[in-house]
Amino acid sequence: MSTEPRLEALSEFLKTQRAKLHPHTVGLPAGSRRRTSGLRREEVAQLAGISTTWYTWLEQGRDIKVSPSVLDAIAGALRLNIDERKYLFDLASDSGFHPDWVEEKEPVINPSLHKILQELKYCPTIISDRHCHIVGWNPAAAHVFVDFEQIPEEERNLISLPFAKKELRSLAVNWPHFVKGFLAIFRAYYGQYVADPWYSQFIESMSQRYPDFQELWNQSEVSAAPEVMIEFRHAKAGKMLFNLTSLQVQGDADLRCSIYTPIEGTATEAKLKKLLEGT
């Protein structure tokens, strides 16, 4: 099997998606001697209309050429959604991130984006780059989460902070659900920039530092813009309910805007106003 990160990630993804499906959900007989938790390789190949040997090579991470029509057939067999399908295509091709032609640009919060941050006064909002490094936030985010200004710049990361900071671990009522929303975004970036060595190094570092990261990473979905409802138990404000909406900012820097909107009909916005007023 190839040690190329792109092919390793492709192998892992195909195995994970295959394990999620069961024969009865795709119209196949279950059989009486099934040891595989999900579909067998030959069943995926049958559904996709390709040879079992060829699919096995692909799942093993061998460096073989894949046509768009075959990838589309595999995506259909595995019941992939739009984001998962794009992730599969990104991993199965070598047309993603190339250090020799992609120029790293310093993320810049332009005046328009800065204005948006300030206008979202009662919606905690965070701006992050393609490595999920936090490059901007508004006062509401600092009050609900942590004072990012007090965190060293190199440690301001949407993925690592929820694992590293005890106050963030205790903030979300369903912490794994909270983390998986960011991991879904991170996996979408990973598929797009899988040849960037930073991602493999970061994932390896997180796996070594935090025992629960690897399990959550393996379980994570793929979503470029997840919409998630989150319940927080804030140390000062108590119960707060937000909808998370993630938006990609158009421009060369590949920035993302994560907006937590107080759920209507709850006391969340009133509590947030009190936090911002210091009362």
Residue pairs with C-beta under 8 A, 6 or more apart in sequence:
1 7
1 8
1 11
1 60
1 61
1 62
2 8
2 61
2 62
2 63
4 61
4 63
5 194
5 195
5 197
5 199
5 200
6 91
6 94
6 96
6 194
6 195
7 61
7 62
7 63
7 91
8 61
9 91
9 190
9 191
9 194
10 58
10 61
10 88
10 91
10 92
11 59
11 60
11 61
12 218
13 87
13 88
13 91
14 58
14 59
14 74
14 78
15 59
16 218
17 78
17 80
17 84
18 38
18 39
18 41
18 44
18 59
18 78
19 36
19 37
19 38
19 39
20 38
21 38
21 39
21 78
21 79
22 30
22 38
22 39
23 29
23 30
23 31
23 34
23 39
23 43
24 30
25 79
26 39
26 43
26 47
26 77
26 79
28 39
28 43
28 46
28 47
39 47
41 52
41 55
41 56
41 59
42 52
42 55
44 55
44 74
44 77
44 78
45 51
45 52
45 54
45 55
45 56
46 52
47 76
47 77
48 55
48 70
48 73
48 74
48 76
48 77
49 73
50 70
50 73
50 74
54 64
55 74
57 64
58 64
58 66
58 74
58 92
66 92
66 93
68 89
71 88
71 89
71 92
72 85
74 88
75 84
75 85
75 88
78 84
80 88
81 222
83 188
83 221
83 222
83 223
83 224
84 221
84 222
86 188
86 191
86 222
86 224
87 187
87 188
87 191
87 222
88 191
90 96
90 191
90 192
90 194
91 191
91 194
94 195
96 191
96 192
96 193
96 194
96 195
97 192
97 193
97 194
97 195
97 196
98 195
99 195
99 196
105 252
105 253
106 253
107 127
107 129
107 133
107 135
107 253
107 255
108 253
109 117
109 127
109 135
109 136
110 251
113 127
113 136
113 249
113 255
113 257
114 136
116 125
116 257
117 125
117 127
117 136
117 137
117 138
118 138
120 138
120 140
120 259
121 138
121 139
121 140
121 276
122 140
122 262
122 269
122 272
122 273
122 276
123 138
123 140
123 259
123 260
123 261
123 262
124 137
124 138
124 140
124 141
124 143
124 144
124 145
124 242
124 259
124 260
124 272
125 137
125 138
125 140
125 141
125 257
125 258
125 259
125 260
126 134
126 136
126 137
126 141
126 145
126 158
126 257
126 258
127 134
127 135
127 136
127 137
127 249
127 255
127 256
127 257
127 258
128 134
128 135
128 158
128 255
128 256
128 258
129 135
129 253
129 254
129 255
129 256
130 189
130 192
130 193
130 254
130 256
131 157
131 189
131 198
131 199
131 202
132 157
132 158
132 159
132 182
132 185
132 186
132 189
133 156
133 157
133 158
134 148
134 156
134 157
134 158
134 161
135 156
135 255
137 148
139 276
140 260
140 272
140 276
141 148
141 260
142 148
142 149
143 272
143 275
143 276
144 171
144 232
144 234
144 240
144 260
144 272
144 275
145 168
145 171
146 161
146 165
146 167
146 168
148 156
151 161
155 161
155 164
158 182
158 185
158 186
158 258
159 182
159 183
159 186
159 202
159 206
160 206
161 168
162 168
162 169
162 172
162 175
162 178
162 179
162 182
163 169
163 179
163 206
163 209
163 210
163 212
163 213
164 210
167 235
169 175
170 233
170 235
171 178
171 232
171 233
171 234
172 178
172 179
172 230
172 231
172 232
172 233
173 231
173 232
173 233
174 230
174 231
176 216
177 228
177 230
178 228
178 230
179 216
180 216
180 219
180 220
180 221
181 226
181 228
181 230
181 244
181 246
183 216
183 217
183 220
183 221
184 220
184 221
184 222
184 223
184 226
185 223
185 224
185 225
185 226
185 246
185 256
186 220
187 217
187 220
187 221
187 222
188 222
188 223
188 224
189 199
190 199
190 203
191 222
193 199
203 217
206 213
206 214
206 217
207 213
207 214
207 217
224 246
224 248
225 245
225 246
225 247
225 248
226 244
226 246
227 243
227 244
227 245
227 246
228 243
228 244
229 241
229 242
229 243
229 244
229 263
230 241
230 242
230 243
230 244
230 260
231 239
231 240
231 241
232 239
232 240
232 241
232 242
233 239
233 240
234 240
234 271
234 275
236 275
237 271
237 272
237 274
237 275
238 271
239 267
240 262
240 266
240 268
240 271
240 272
241 262
241 263
241 266
241 268
242 260
242 261
242 262
242 263
242 268
243 260
243 261
243 263
244 258
244 259
244 260
245 258
245 259
245 261
246 256
246 257
246 258
246 259
247 256
247 257
247 258
247 259
248 254
248 255
248 256
248 257
249 255
249 256
249 257
262 268
262 269
262 272
